[in-house]
Amino acid sequence: MAVASRLVKPETQELLRLTVLRTQRLSPHWMRVTLGGGDIARFRPMGYDQWFRIFLPVHGEAGLERVPAKANRLFGYLKFLRIPEGMRPAMRSYTVRAFRPADGAAGAELDVDFVVHEAPDGSMGPAPSWAVAAQPGEDVAIIDEGLVFHPERGTDRVVLVSDETGAPAIAGICASLPADATGLAIIEVPSHDDALPFAHPEGVAVHWVIREDPHARPGAAALAALRDAALPAERFHAFLVGEQQLATGARRLLVHERGVDKADIGFCGYWRVGAGAGG
């Protein structure tokens, strides 16, 4: 995840081992994996767009035992790369779609939504391939990374823009906003079936943009919708994520065409066309 804004870091960043509890195909391009068990009691939910590094056992679970405790830091990552390629887990960045604390006999659960895209030859990246095939009882590891959405920029008025990779982040943010928050969320998705409803304040209008042309650059339609959108008249917190050109293009548009202060904008390129999606 190429970070381009001030982050809110978690209090601790432990390597936590979790287990797949169940999976659910939500739509043509969405797969939900629910995690729990293991070290879930040590996970500290922060709400909003809380994200984490996830280590997926794409070559079997033996490689998980060799993931360094600080694999998200430079020297830990170098140790991670020394795990043999045929054993090394895939490391990606994902957002907490929902967290449910332990309740009586039920343990805590963490939902992670994976975007599932197939190449013309039917192949998929390691993360969606794993998610589609994941079975209950499989283990993964995660390291919490905190928030890109900084509440200090304001939570009363928001403008949220993403492609499908940022939809879980926007859903998490909307679930954490005060009930009287106002603003706009623009989310571009590949098909009408992928426009999955989520809870949000009544004053936040959610605008789904369907990518009609499957060959169009992801994020281009969302950027066009932002250009035409009626934005809040008063100062607002902008959160812009997804494909790199969407995040940077939306920031440039707001600053140079709409006069938004750079300090009020959080943006992050989750992935880049031609370089694969990090989640």
PyMOL commands that set and color helices and strands:
alter all, ss='L'
color gray80, all
select helices_A, chain A and resi 40-42+61-66+74-81+126-133+151-153+164-176+192-194+220-228+244-257+262-264
alter helices_A, ss='H'
color red, helices_A
select strands_A, chain A and resi 2-3+15-27+30-36+51-56+90-95+98-100+109-115+139-146+157-162+182-189+203-210+237-243+265-272+276-277
alter strands_A, ss='S'
color yellow, strands_A
deselect
rebuild
show_as cartoon
